[in-house]
């Protein structure tokens, strides 16, 4: 059986104008309380727009005061358009109070109040504040001393290792703490300012692709050869600094001296399981931890004093396979350079041997040319040698050696001459005998005619 509520409503509510009044009230309730007529029991209270901001500026430094003429700025922030526009600026009262009234709201626009206190400008986004009549801005007296800064924890993680290229991706999170009551601000106008006067962090040799993010107030990142430095103000409290970079390693690891100019309560280093091991002064043995569903070996040390260094040694890191090494060798055309070097060295060796052989031949020829050509030359050289010896221009040993050699040459020369003369005489006699034998038959033959 079908049932319709309309007859019942008609009988209960009576006249038509009563029913119209009920419908009107019901519709107004739907609009006012955002009631879903088909599902709904959910009621959302309508937000009332706030048209006034009241607050106070306080000095968080012990014994500090509010500077005379301190101003508070009212800004409108449009995240969608990427715009921040200054609307008003007022000076705080002697007690640090301030107020902004007659606010005009626009869709997608929020308000922000900023204490214009110089290099450090604390601010509050009103979108994150429920009570706009109790806004609090805290300023601090500045200091350039780094004595109150320390490191709560220094975590250095190696989430990725490329064995083929021997490169490791590093992700570090450093929690910096200002335990004083002044805001640290470097004096960038000081001509004697050095990197030691800045908030600085050193990195392993050969780092690249450095990215730095932090929870600190706005400032600059200055990349230097040994790492980077920050000019961001550091107010009292704890702040995280996130850095990422890539480093190369030689062999199966690398060495890294982690410098801690501000000390560190805890130093924690993590390598993926199977990615090697880490040793360093003050570090304990490896402990297995799970990070984002991945297993890491964690090495931890604690209680490092200011200006203490941690000598870290990363060893046993992944190596490229033989096929990867050969592939990189040929793909990178390194083999062409190797071949050129081998051929060049071979050619140099051949050329060097040829020059050496030629030099030895020339030396031998030169030695032969230095020998006297005739017996008269030998006698002349002996006479000159005797004069040098008598004049003490040559030592006795050298004199005796050279004179003996010249005497030997003279004797050989005499023997050669005698031998040549003997051969000549014998040859002459042989020729003469032959001619007599030939003539005799002729003489004996003449009488027979």
C-alpha positions in Angstrom: 0.0 0.0 0.0 1.3 3.4 -1.0 1.6 6.0 1.7 1.7 9.8 1.1 2.4 12.3 4.0 0.6 15.1 2.2 -3.0 14.4 3.5 -1.7 14.1 7.0 0.1 17.5 6.8 -2.9 19.1 5.3 -5.2 17.9 8.1 -2.8 18.9 10.9 -1.6 22.3 9.6 -5.0 23.4 8.6 -5.4 26.5 6.4 -3.1 27.2 3.5 -1.5 30.3 5.0 -0.3 28.2 8.0 1.3 25.7 5.7 3.0 28.5 3.7 4.4 29.9 7.0 5.9 26.5 7.9 7.5 26.1 4.5 9.0 29.5 4.8 10.5 28.9 8.2 11.8 25.5 7.1 13.5 27.0 4.0 15.1 29.7 6.1 16.5 27.1 8.4 18.0 25.2 5.5 19.8 28.3 4.3 20.9 29.5 7.8 22.2 26.2 9.2 23.2 24.6 5.9 21.0 21.6 6.5 20.9 18.8 3.9 17.2 17.9 3.5 18.0 14.5 1.9 20.6 13.2 4.4 21.2 15.4 6.6 21.5 16.0 10.2 24.9 17.9 9.7 24.8 21.5 10.9 27.6 23.9 10.1 27.6 27.2 12.0 28.0 30.2 9.7 31.2 32.1 10.3 30.9 35.7 11.2 33.3 38.0 9.5 35.8 39.8 11.8 36.3 43.5 11.0 38.8 44.4 13.7 42.3 43.2 14.8 43.8 44.0 18.2 47.1 42.9 19.6 50.3 43.7 21.4 54.0 43.7 20.7 56.3 42.3 23.4 60.1 42.1 23.8 61.1 38.5 24.5 64.7 39.4 25.5 65.3 39.5 29.2 65.3 43.2 30.2 64.4 44.3 26.7 62.0 47.1 25.8 59.8 48.2 22.9 61.7 50.5 20.6 60.2 54.0 20.2 58.3 54.4 17.0 57.9 50.7 16.3 55.4 50.1 13.6 53.0 47.2 12.9 52.0 46.5 9.2 48.7 45.1 8.0 49.1 43.1 4.9 46.6 41.3 2.7 47.6 37.9 1.3 46.2 36.4 -1.9 47.7 33.0 -2.3 45.9 32.3 -5.6 47.2 35.4 -7.2 50.5 35.3 -5.4 50.1 38.8 -4.1 51.0 40.4 -0.7 49.9 44.0 -0.4 50.5 46.4 2.4 47.2 48.0 3.6 48.0 50.0 6.7 50.9 50.9 9.0 50.5 52.2 12.5 52.9 52.9 15.4 52.3 50.9 18.6 51.4 52.6 21.9 53.9 52.9 24.7 52.7 49.6 26.1 53.1 47.9 22.7 49.4 47.6 21.9 48.0 48.2 18.4 44.6 47.9 16.6 43.3 47.8 13.0 39.6 48.5 12.3 37.1 48.7 9.4 38.6 45.7 7.7 37.3 44.9 4.2 37.2 41.3 3.3 37.6 39.8 -0.2 37.2 36.3 -1.5 40.4 34.3 -1.2 42.2 37.1 0.7 43.6 36.8 4.3 45.2 39.2 6.6 48.7 39.2 8.1 50.2 41.6 10.8 54.0 42.2 10.9 56.2 43.9 13.5 58.6 46.1 11.5 61.5 45.6 13.9 64.4 45.8 11.4 66.2 42.6 10.2 63.9 40.4 12.2 60.2 40.9 11.5 57.9 38.5 13.3 54.5 38.1 11.8 51.1 36.4 12.4 48.7 35.1 9.8 45.1 35.8 11.0 43.8 32.8 9.0 45.4 30.6 11.7 44.1 32.7 14.7 40.6 32.3 16.1 40.7 35.4 18.4 41.6 38.4 16.4 41.4 40.6 19.5 44.4 38.9 21.2 47.2 38.9 18.6 50.7 38.7 20.0 53.9 39.6 18.2 57.3 38.9 19.9 60.4 40.8 19.1 64.0 40.3 20.5 67.1 42.4 21.0 69.7 41.4 18.3 73.1 39.8 18.9 75.9 38.8 16.6 77.3 36.2 19.1 76.9 32.5 18.1 77.5 31.3 21.7 73.9 30.5 22.4 73.4 28.4 19.2 73.7 24.7 19.3 72.6 21.6 17.4 70.0 19.4 19.0 70.4 16.7 16.4 72.3 16.3 13.1 70.9 13.5 10.9 72.8 12.5 7.7 71.0 9.9 5.6 72.1 8.3 2.4 68.8 7.2 0.8 70.2 6.5 -2.7 73.5 5.1 -4.0 74.3 4.7 -7.7 77.0 2.1 -7.8 77.6 2.5 -11.6 78.6 6.1 -11.3 79.8 5.9 -7.7 77.6 8.7 -6.6 75.5 9.0 -3.4 72.5 11.2 -2.7 72.6 12.8 0.8 69.7 14.1 2.8 70.4 15.9 6.1 68.1 17.3 8.7 69.7 19.6 11.3 67.8 20.9 14.3 69.3 24.2 15.4 68.5 25.6 18.8 68.9 29.2 20.1 69.0 28.8 23.8 69.4 32.5 24.6 66.9 35.3 24.7 68.3 37.4 21.8 67.8 36.9 18.1 71.0 36.1 16.3 71.5 38.4 13.3 74.8 38.7 11.4 76.2 42.1 10.9 76.5 42.0 7.1 77.6 45.7 7.0 80.8 44.8 9.0 83.8 44.9 6.5 85.6 42.3 8.6 82.8 39.8 8.4 83.9 36.3 7.5 82.3 32.9 7.1 83.2 32.2 10.8 80.7 34.9 11.8 77.8 33.2 9.9 75.7 30.1 10.6 77.8 27.6 8.6 77.8 23.9 7.8 80.5 21.9 6.0 79.8 19.2 3.4 81.9 16.4 1.9 84.4 17.2 -0.9 83.0 17.4 -4.4 79.3 18.0 -3.4 77.0 19.3 -6.0 73.3 20.1 -6.6 72.9 21.6 -3.1 69.4 22.5 -2.0 68.6 24.1 1.4 65.3 24.7 3.1 64.6 25.8 6.7 62.0 26.9 9.2 64.1 30.0 9.9 63.0 33.6 9.0 63.9 34.8 5.6 67.6 35.0 4.7 70.1 34.0 2.1 72.1 30.8 1.5 75.8 31.4 0.7 77.4 28.4 -1.0 81.1 28.2 -0.3 83.8 25.7 -1.3 83.6 23.7 2.0 79.7 23.8 2.3 77.3 26.7 2.8 76.5 29.5 5.3 73.2 31.2 6.3 72.3 34.8 6.9 68.8 34.0 8.3 68.0 35.4 11.7 67.8 32.8 14.4 65.3 33.8 17.2 65.1 31.9 20.5 63.7 28.4 19.9 64.2 25.3 17.8 64.3 25.3 14.0 64.8 22.6 11.3 67.2 23.0 8.4 66.9 20.5 5.5 69.7 20.1 3.0 70.2 17.7 0.1 73.1 17.2 -2.3 75.1 14.6 -4.3 78.6 13.5 -3.7 81.0 11.2 -5.6 83.1 8.5 -3.9 86.3 6.8 -5.0 86.9 3.1 -4.5 84.5 1.7 -2.0 83.8 4.9 0.1 84.9 8.3 1.2 86.2 10.2 4.2 84.4 13.2 5.7 85.3 15.4 8.6 82.0 16.6 10.1 82.7 19.9 11.8 80.5 20.9 14.7 81.3 24.5 15.6 78.2 24.7 17.8 78.4 21.2 19.2 75.7 18.6 18.9 73.5 16.7 21.3 73.1 13.8 18.9 74.7 12.8 15.5 73.0 10.1 13.6 74.1 8.7 10.2 72.1 6.2 8.2 73.1 4.0 5.2 70.7 1.6 3.4 71.0 -2.0 4.3 73.9 -3.5 2.2 75.2 0.0 1.4 78.3 -0.2 3.5 79.3 0.8 7.0 80.3 4.0 8.9 83.0 4.5 11.5 83.8 7.7 13.5 84.8 8.9 16.9 82.0 8.6 19.3 79.8 6.5 17.0 78.2 3.3 18.3 77.6 0.1 16.4 75.0 -0.3 13.7 71.3 -0.6 14.5 68.7 -1.6 12.0 65.9 0.9 11.6 63.0 1.2 9.1 62.4 4.5 7.3 59.6 4.8 4.8 59.4 1.0 4.4 63.2 0.8 3.7 65.7 -0.8 6.1 68.7 1.4 7.1 71.7 0.8 9.3 71.9 3.6 11.8 75.1 4.8 13.6 74.7 7.2 16.4 76.9 9.3 18.7 76.0 11.9 21.4 77.4 14.7 23.5 79.7 16.5 21.0 81.2 19.7 22.4 81.5 23.0 20.4 84.2 23.0 17.8 84.6 19.2 18.0 85.1 17.3 14.7 83.8 13.9 13.9 86.2 11.9 11.6 83.8 9.8 9.5 84.8 6.9 7.2 82.3 5.4 4.8 83.5 2.0 3.5 82.1 -1.0 1.7 79.8 1.0 -0.5 78.4 -0.6 -3.7 80.7 -1.1 -6.7 79.8 -1.3 -10.4 79.7 -4.8 -11.9 82.2 -5.9 -14.5 79.7 -5.6 -17.3 78.8 -2.0 -16.2 82.5 -1.1 -16.1 83.1 -2.5 -19.6 79.9 -0.8 -20.9 81.0 2.5 -19.5 84.5 2.0 -20.9 83.3 1.5 -24.4 80.2 3.8 -24.3 82.3 6.6 -23.0 84.9 6.1 -25.8 87.6 6.0 -23.2 89.1 3.1 -25.1 89.9 5.4 -27.9 92.1 7.5 -25.6 93.7 4.4 -24.2 94.5 3.1 -27.7 96.0 6.5 -28.6 98.1 6.4 -25.5 99.3 2.8 -26.1 100.2 3.6 -29.8 101.9 6.8 -28.8 104.0 5.1 -26.2 105.0 2.4 -28.7 106.0 5.0 -31.3 108.0 6.9 -28.7 109.8 3.6 -27.7 110.7 2.9 -31.3 111.8 6.4 -31.9 113.9 6.4 -28.7 115.6 3.1 -29.7 116.4 4.5 -33.1 117.9 7.6 -31.7 119.9 5.6 -29.1 121.2 3.3 -31.8 122.1 6.2 -34.1 123.9 8.0 -31.2 125.9 4.9 -30.4 126.9 4.5 -34.1 128.0 8.2 -34.1 129.9 7.7 -30.9 131.7 4.7 -32.4 132.5 6.6 -35.6 133.6 9.6 -33.5 136.0 7.4 -31.5 137.4 5.9 -34.7 137.9 9.4 -36.1 139.8 10.5 -33.0 142.5 7.9 -33.7 145.7 9.3 -35.4 145.7 8.6 -39.2 149.6 8.3 -39.7 152.7 7.4 -37.7 153.7 11.0 -37.8 150.3 11.9 -36.2 151.0 9.3 -33.5 154.5 10.6 -32.8 153.1 14.2 -32.7 150.4 13.2 -30.2 153.0 11.4 -28.0 155.1 14.5 -28.0 152.1 16.7 -27.0 151.2 14.2 -24.3 154.7 14.4 -22.9 154.5 18.1 -22.8 151.1 18.1 -21.0 152.5 15.6 -18.4 155.6 17.7 -17.8 153.4 20.8 -17.4 151.2 18.9 -14.9 148.1 19.4 -17.2 147.4 15.6 -17.1 147.5 13.1 -14.3 150.0 10.3 -14.2 147.4 7.5 -14.6 145.8 9.1 -17.6 149.2 9.9 -19.0 150.4 6.3 -18.7 147.2 4.9 -20.1 147.1 7.2 -23.2 150.8 6.9 -23.9 150.6 3.2 -23.7 147.7 3.3 -26.2 149.6 5.5 -28.6 152.7 3.4 -28.3 150.6 0.3 -29.2 149.1 2.2 -32.2 152.6 3.1 -33.4 153.8 -0.5 -33.1 150.7 -1.7 -35.0 151.3 0.9 -37.6 154.9 -0.2 -38.0 153.8 -3.9 -38.3 151.2 -3.0 -40.9 153.7 -1.0 -42.9 156.3 -3.9 -42.8 153.7 -6.4 -43.7 152.6 -4.3 -46.7 156.2 -3.9 -47.8 156.9 -7.6 -47.5 153.8 -8.5 -49.6 154.9 -5.9 -52.2 158.4 -7.4 -52.5 157.1 -10.9 -52.8 154.6 -9.9 -55.4 157.4 -8.2 -57.4 159.6 -11.3 -57.3 156.7 -13.4 -58.5 156.2 -11.2 -61.4 159.9 -11.1 -62.3 160.2 -14.9 -62.3 157.3 -15.3 -64.6 158.8 -13.0 -67.2 162.2 -14.9 -67.3 160.5 -18.2 -67.8 158.6 -16.8 -70.7 161.7 -15.3 -72.4 163.9 -18.4 -72.2 161.8 -20.5 -74.6 161.9 -17.6 -77.0 165.8 -17.4 -76.7 166.2 -21.1 -77.2 163.9 -21.1 -80.1 165.8 -18.6 -82.1 168.9 -20.8 -82.9 166.6 -23.5 -84.5 165.5 -21.0 -87.1 
